[in-house]
Every structure is written in structure tokens, then in C-alpha cells.
Amino acid sequence: MTSRLKLALLDAAWTTCGLSPDCLGAAWEPYDRCLAHLDPVELESVLRGLLPGQGIDLRGTTLEEDLLTHVLERVERRLGRARFDHAVFTGPARFREVAFAGDATFDHARFDHLASFFGTSFSGNVSFGEARFHREFSLHGAQVRGHGRFDRILVAGDALFGEARFDEDTSFRGAEFRGFAAFDGTAFAGDAAFRGARFRRAVSFRAAVVGRIAGFDGLRFHGPAYLGPMVVGRRLSLSDVRACGPLHLDTGGCRVTLRAAVVTGPFTARLSAAEIDLRGATLTGTSDITRKSGRLRVTSLDNLDATTLTLSGADLRTCGLGGLRRPEGLRLSECLFDTTPAGVSWCLGWPPVRWWGRRVVLADERLWRGWPLSDPEGRDAAAERVRAKRPGSARADAWRASATSQGNESHGGRRSAQSLDADWLGSLYERLRPGVRDAKTSTDFAFGAMEMRRLSSRRVRARVLLSLYWLASGYGLRVGRALGWLTLVAALAAGTVWWAAGTRPTRHRISQHPHIAVVRSKAVVSPDPRALHK
């Protein structure tokens, strides 16, 4: 009686071995049996009929090492269309330097021992969908000119893909690697998709090249992961990744996405001329993102939960920091921020003329004030990101829209809208400032915190005192302003003294000489007292 599995395979379109209902091997004419169930004479007859470059059908066949070796030697290690679906390799499967002129399929195949495709050439497509490798799997130095499919494969031993070449898109979706996985020097001309794959031990992509998109979405790293130094043409996507061990990224010239990623071990990223998106990520270990060369632009940190994250040389001009769950855990070194508008500006409010001192500001404050971002790239997206999930942001935006269209917002309504977000911005500056390593930026953050405190003050007395403090010395942070006021006061005092000395009336001086008194420039000689008594 034919089993259900055999019936299902019959529906898939090949004639199975007639010797046993449990044998799923493809039958060979005229014996109506699979290659494994032919006697030596029949097997030799079949092998004599094989030619180099000829297609071969070994689907469902159980292949021992000797049988596989005889077949490959008969075709001089050159095969055409090769079908090994559901085949069982009970011994080592050595396809070393075999040339497949057509498509090759190993879907659902089982390899009980070593599976070696070292230096193998695939002129067409190759598929190992849901194949099972109980030992090592080596595709080192192989070349695939068509599409490569390794979806849901299981490799119990080490997987070696070093120096392999894939000229079209390659997919490892849902694959599981229980041993060490090496993709060092591997070149993917198209996309390399690893969505939902699992790496139980260490994995390495050193010197790997991906022409377009390297997709690691939903991947699970249970051991150390070394993604680079590698070259990615368009995007390196690590969305929804879970990494239990150290995760190292080293790439450039592309976009790096870690949305909703969770990294519990150390995280290190060395990027050059790249963009990185950390929206919704969770970094519980020590994390470090460093710019190697070029421009490192951070596009989003919204809902980022990082215990300790160091950003070195990052461009944060369009990236809002208000969405950070732990702003105090951020360390900033040599980062690029936006600045206040240059020159004199006019407005309908009070004061009508404003001149802004040059200082570093967050993109959050610049957008809250309605200033356009100095960096035109990603301006609209940055505005949406910064305003999202901010206390009172909807009311503040509504107020700004009304003020822009009508131009006659009342002073009381304006203060209410400003107080709504100024307090939040001041708290953000205060929480970020301890992690700033640049002295000037730290000072500007302290200035920004005091400025937001002044704008959010609801008491008139406190607001006046803070305004005077700002006017006199820039909250004690602008030495030049204090010296300027001191110089002005000294100049006014000196001018007052000079003016007072120049307008004082002339007084006559009287000499107190005992014998001569000078009055009105005339000398009067007083008589000698001794002469009066003579």
C-alpha cells in the first residue's frame, strides 16, 4: 500500500521506486526502480548511459558515498539539470568543483555527514530549501550565477560560505545555523535576505559585499555577530533583531536600520558615510556608535531605550532627542547639532526685533520655535518625528499654525502655548547635558535649559528676574556679555566724572603767607608789627 507521503510526492510529479512503497527514489527506465535499488549489472548499465553535462534525476534517492562518487565520475563532474530533492546522503556528499550547467535543486534533502560544495560552479539557479545538514555544510569558494535559495535550511555543524559568489538575489529566510557560520569574503551581487534566520553560535561577515540590500529583519543572534567590515550598496536592515551576545557593525555608504531591535550584549557600530535609524530599539548593554569617515547621520532615536549609548561624530541636526526613554544614558562626543538663526529677525510679537546669540540647539527646540532646519535633507520627516509623542505638542502646533495664518495671536495665548513645551525642553536639556563631552556644547545645553525655564515661568516675578539674569550675564554662562556690561558701566562712570569735572566753577585762591596776601592778583604788603611799636 502506498503511503500518504509517497502519494503526495507522486502528485509533485515524479515516478517513485517500484521495489518498496516506502522508497521515494526516482525510478529509472527500464527497471522501474531507483538507482539505489539496482543490482550491480543494472547500475553499470545505467551509468554507461550517462554523459558529461547530462541532466540527472535522483529525487528521493538514498545515496551512499560510493554511489554518488561513481555517478559524478561517470559524468566527469559535469552535470546539467540536477534534481536531488528529498534525496538522502548517508555518507559524505562531496561535490567539490562540480560544474552544474543547469539549475540544481536540493530541496528537502538530508545530509547525514559532510556536505561539501567547495569550489562548485552553478551556472543556473540553486535551491536548498528546507534541506537538513547534520554535520558541516561548505559552499566555500562556490559560484552561483543564478538565484540562490537556502530558505529554512538547518545546519547542525559549521556553515562555510567564505569567498562564495552569488550573482543574483540570495535568500536564507528562516534558516537555522547551530554551529559557527562564516560569510567572510562572500559577495552578493543582489539582495541577501536573512529574514527570520537564527544563528546559535558566532557568525562572521568580515569583508563581505552586498550589492543592494542586506536584510536581517527578525533575525536571532544567540552568539557573537560580526557584521563587517562589509560593504552594502543600499541598506543594512536589522529591524526586530534579537541579539543576546556582542553585536558588531562595520559598514558605510548605506542606510542602517535597527528599528525595534533588542541587543542585550555589547553593541558597537563603526560607520562611514552612512545613516542609522534606532527608532524603538532597546540596547541594554554598553553601546557605541562611531563615525569612521564621511558623514554619519542619525535619522531617528524615537522610543530608544539605551542604558549607555555613546554617539561619536554623529550628525544630529535633523534628529530629535525628545523621544529618548533615557536621555541621561546618552553620551555625545564631537556631534554636530543645529544652531540658532543668524542675524536679526523681525516678528509681530514683542519684542518686534530680535537678535539671537549663536548657540547650539536641539532639533526639538528649533522645530518648536518654528525655525526651519539648516540641513534640508529629511526636514519634513524630522519635523514629524520630533513632534510625535511629545507632551502638549498638538496644542503647540495648533497655536503655531494659527499664529502663522492670522498673525494676531494674543500674548496670553502665546505664553500658554510656550509654557506647554518649554518646560519639557528644559528638562530634556538638563538630562542630556551631563553626557556631553564637548565643553561648548555642554554650556549651550545649560543655556538652553535656563532659557526654557525662563519661557515656562508662570510667575511674573520669576520671569522678570530670569530675564534680568539673562540680560546681564546670559545666565552666568556668557562672560563676554557680563564684561560688556561692566565695560559700559565703567565708561559711563568715567564719562560722568569727566563731565562733572569740566563744568565745576573757578574759585579764587588766597595765599596764607605771613607777610603777603594775594587778593584778585594784587599783592598787599602787610606792615611789620615791630615797626608799629616804635
C-alpha positions, 0 to 999 in steps of 0.5 A: 500500500502506498503511503500518504507521503509517497502519494503526495510526492507522486502528485509533485510529479515524479515516478517513485521506486517500484521495489518498496512503497516506502522508497521515494527514489526516482525510478529509472527506465527500464527497471522501474526502480531507483538507482539505489535499488539496482543490482550491480549489472543494472547500475553499470548499465545505467551509468554507461548511459550517462554523459558529461553535462547530462541532466540527472534525476535522483529525487528521493534517492538514498545515496551512499558515498560510493554511489554518488562518487561513481555517478559524478565520475561517470559524468566527469563532474559535469552535470546539467539539470540536477534534481536531488530533492528529498534525496538522502546522503548517508555518507559524505556528499562531496561535490567539490568543483562540480560544474552544474550547467543547469539549475540544481535543486536540493530541496528537502534533502538530508545530509547525514555527514559532510556536505561539501560544495567547495569550489562548485560552479552553478551556472543556473539557479540553486535551491536548498530549501528546507534541506537538513545538514547534520554535520558541516555544510561548505559552499566555500569558494562556490559560484552561483550565477543564478538565484540562490535559495537556502530558505529554512535550511538547518545546519547542525555543524559549521556553515562555510560560505567564505569567498562564495559568489552569488550573482543574483538575489540570495535568500536564507529566510528562516534558516537555522545555523547551530554551529559557527557560520562564516560569510567572510569574503562572500559577495552578493551581487543582489539582495541577501535576505536573512529574514527570520534566520537564527544563528546559535553560535558566532557568525562572521561577515568580515569583508563581505559585499552586498550589492543592494540590500542586506536584510536581517529583519527578525533575525536571532543572534544567540552568539557573537555577530560580526557584521563587517567590515562589509560593504552594502550598496543600499541598506543594512536592515536589522529591524526586530533583531534579537541579539543576546551576545556582542553585536558588531557593525562595520559598514558605510555608504548605506542606510542602517536600520535597527528599528525595534531591535533588542541587543542585550550584549555589547553593541558597537557600530563603526560607520562611514558615510552612512545613516542609522535609524534606532527608532524603538530599539532597546540596547541594554548593554554598553553601546557605541556608535562611531563615525569612521569617515564621511558623514554619519547621520542619525535619522531617528532615536524615537522610543530608544531605550539605551542604558549607555549609548555613546554617539561619536561624530554623529550628525544630529541636526535633523534628529530629535532627542525628545523621544529618548526613554533615557536621555541621561544614558546618552553620551555625545562626543564631537556631534554636530547639532543645529544652531540658532538663526543668524542675524536679526529677525523681525516678528509681530510679537514683542519684542518686534526685533530680535537678535539671537546669540549663536548657540547650539540647539536641539532639533526639538527646540528649533522645530518648536520655535518654528525655525526651519532646519539648516540641513534640508535633507529629511526636514519634513520627516524630522519635523514629524518625528520630533513632534510625535509623542511629545507632551502638549505638542498638538496644542503647540502646533495648533497655536503655531499654525494659527499664529502663522495664518492670522498673525494676531495671536494674543500674548496670553495665548502665546505664553500658554502655548510656550509654557506647554513645551518649554518646560519639557525642553528644559528638562530634556536639556538638563538630562542630556547635558551631563553626557556631553563631552564637548565643553561648548556644547555642554554650556549651550545645553545649560543655556538652553535649559535656563532659557526654557525655564525662563519661557515656562515661568508662570510667575511674573516675578520669576520671569522678570528676574530670569530675564534680568539674569539673562540680560546681564550675564546670559545666565552666568554662562556668557562672560563676554556679555557680563564684561560688556556690561561692566565695560559700559558701566565703567565708561559711563562712570568715567564719562560722568566724572569727566563731565562733572569735572569740566563744568565745576566753577573757578574759585579764587585762591588766597595765599596764607603767607605771613607777610603777603596776601594775594587778593584778585592778583594784587599783592598787599604788603602787610606792615611789620608789627615791630615797626608799629611799636616804635 
